[in-house]
Structures are given as C-alpha cells and as structure tokens.
Amino acid sequence: MDDHAVPGEGPTTAVSVSMHSGTIGAVRGRVGKRGVSAYIEAAVQRQIERDNLDELITAAETAHGALTPEEVAAKRKQLAAAREQHHSGAA
C-alpha cells in the first residue's frame, strides 16, 4: 500500500477499523447501512486536510511568529465575506 498516495485517489482497499457502536449507529442513522464507507472516507479526508493545515500553520508561525488576535479576526472577516460572495453568486 502506498502511504504517499493522494487522499481520495486510487482504487479502494478494504480495511477493518474498530469504532464505538454509538459512532457507527450515528453514521448509519445519517447515511443508511450502504453509505457508511463513503461517509467515513469523506470524514478521514477532511481530517487529513485539517492535519495538513495544522502543519502549515505551525511552519508559518515558526517562520513568522504567531498571528495577533486582531489579525485572526481580520482573516475571519475576510473568509466570511468570501463565503457570502460565493453563496450569493451560486444562488
């Protein structure tokens, strides 16, 4: 198995994972019995994206220092405006 593959690409591979029964029950309640694999695949891809972002943030903070609360607030406002523009343009 290629550990350097791009998430979401390549053939599927059957694996066995252990999860709490409540978690699996909640997933099945959302997507039905046949949608569990796709739901978990999407969740794992999102987690990999978050992990990658955390690594980028850590590297940027190491190189440039941490952002101030004001800088974070400004970026949040910028992201909200971009989302609003995207949603209003898509409607």
N, C-alpha and C positions, 0 to 999 in steps of 0.2 A: 504494500500500500504506500502511495506517495504522500508523505507528510507535508510536502510543499505545494500540494495542489491548491487551486483557487476554489474557495468555498462556492458551492452551487454548480460546479462544473464536473464533468466526467461521469462515468457510469455510477449507478447506485451500488452500495455494498451493504449487505445485511449485517447488523451488529446487534449485540444483546446489551442492554443497559438496565440498571436497577433504578427504579423510581418509586417514590411513595405512592401508595394506592390512591390517596386523595388527589395527588397531582394528576395521575393518569385519568381518574374519574372526572376531574375538571376539564381536562383536554377533550376527552370523549364527549362530555356534555356540550362542548363548543363545536366540535367538528365531526362528531359521529365516529364509529369504530374504524371506518375506512380512511379517515383523514388524519389519523394520529401521526403517521410518519411525516407527512408534508408539514404539519404544524410544528413538530419537533425540529425538522430540518430548518424551517424558517426561523425558529427561536434560536437555534445554535448559530445560524448565520448572523443574526442580529448581535448575539453575544460576541462573536469573533470581531465584528465591526467595532463594537464598543471597546473591546480589548485593544484593538489596533489604534483607536482614537486615544485611549489612555496612554499608550506607549508614545504616540506623537506628542501629546500634551506634556508628558514627563520630559521628553527630549527637548521640547521648546522651552520649558521652564528651566531646565538645566542650562541651556544656552543663553537665555534672555531674561531669566527671572520670572517669578510668578506675576500674574495679572493682578491689578488692584480691583477691589470691588466695583469701582466706577467703570473700569474697562470691561469687566464682565457684564455689568448692567447695559453698557452701550452695545455690546455684541448681542446680548439677548434681544434688545430692542431692534437691532438690525435684522436678526433672524426672524422675529415676529413679523416685521414689515415685509420681508421676502416671502414668508409663508402666506401672508394675507394677499399679497400681489399674485402669487401663484394660484391660490384658491379662487380669487376673483377673476383671474384670467381663464381658469379652467371651466368656470360655470357658464 
